[in-house]
Amino acid sequence: MDSLTRKKGKEKLQEADVENPFVVRFKAPANETEEERLRRVRAFQDAQKVSRQIDENLAESKKLLERRRKAMRILLLGQAESGKSAVLKNFRIAFTPNQLRKERGVWKIIIQLNLIASIKTILSAIHDDDSGSADDKRPSPPLTPPHTPTKDDTVNKSLRRLHLRLTPLLSVETNVNRMVSVDPVGSKDICVRAGNSWKSKLGFRDSTRASFESEDMPTHSQASTQADLSRLLEACKDDLIELWANTDVQEILTTKEINLPDMPGFFLDDVARIASPDYEPTDDDIVRARVRTVGVEEHHLIAETVTNKGTEFFIADVGGARGSRWTWIPYFDDVQAILFLAPLTFNQMLEEDPRVNRLEDTLMIWREICSNALLADCNLIVFFNKKDILEKTINAGVQVRRFVPSYGDLPNDIAHVTKYFKDRFKAYHKRLSPKPRPFISHDTSAIDTHSTIALVIAGNAPVTNPPYRLCLMPFISSTVHDGIIRNNLQRSDMI
């Protein structure tokens, strides 16, 4: 025993003899002057400071990785305009309401831009209709004196006057859009890069960011332009209401099959409220607001509510456009649950490719997700979203078989249509999953904020009418935990 102790002591002495490279670099040389000594000491202190900062950063990273391991990691998947952002906003309203409250000024501007975007859609439709009419009705020069103006001539003049009065508002909207949008000309939506920089340009300062770049904030000129937007919107309020209520405008939109109320970011029924000087967005308004994000954005939420205080979530919201789906793969590695948004809009086509049915495209994505080996142990939860739009479509008499020939002669009602698509998703899930796992689905309407939030927070709250409202968080939590237990039992050959 003594020989062993002596051997260990000798090894420690040998280790002590090896000089620390960090100290060697700053060791005092022979014949050092006072000025050189002061310079060396300062350099040594600076190096120590950098070393401590590196140690702190490593410790912080380790702590964050540990927190991430314990937190719930959720991935939102689905095509563009499937409702992913609306689901994320519901999470934020339910669990981090104070943080979202600070952003209301930003969302006010976004909602104003959404409102004006709908007006631009109307004016574009009127212009196209007017141009088409002019081309169709351009006769050879008349041989008789001009006739009395018709009703159509009067209507066109009235709409042109409205358009002229709205020109200043449209000009300011274009300038504000350019501040935040990645593609202010080529995209009909407000299109921003992932992150908070676009919010900063609209005046929001994120106190949770480690560093803050002052150049992100709007300049005095930009802030003035944003204020002009609110003032001009208030001044044009009556014209906006008149334009949307115009029966000829409604007829043009119907003829061109433009259904604005079913489009994301629709606020034309709320012009009087939104154009008022004291307008402040409600939670419903924020959920309905439309912003298209380019890139992948991960949100770290720490619950503020009493019931779930301190609970952490990492929720990744990824772009659903065809060109951005390759960015999903890195997030497959450590995700615990995927919330897959499948909007039941069987009569709509992809914006990127008008030849492709949106629901068929969703089914194609679903097949790829189910068969992906990286997601073999992941819990897949399908939200059959936009049930409210499905009800409107069916009640309007639109036949499913016209857009989905495989539907055949099945009854054209809500129950049968929902069951048909649900069965298709379920069949692919069972056939393509690398290993057996339960099929979990719910009928939802993500913009139904009040009922959804109530059920998100109250896990045992009864499901009230309409039947597609969903208790999100408690259900997801229990599903994830059940999945983890099931996977551990499978690894132990117990099931």
PyMOL commands that set and color helices and strands:
alter all, ss='L'
color gray80, all
select helices_A, chain A and resi 2-17+21-25+34-70+84-95+97-101+104-136+151-180+197-200+214-216+220-235+237-245+247-255+260-262+268-274+283-288+322-332+358-371+373-375+387-395+400-403+405-407+414-432+449-457+472-491
alter helices_A, ss='H'
color red, helices_A
select strands_A, chain A and resi 72-77+191-193+292-294+297-302+312-317+337-343+379-385+440-443
alter strands_A, ss='S'
color yellow, strands_A
deselect
rebuild
show_as cartoon
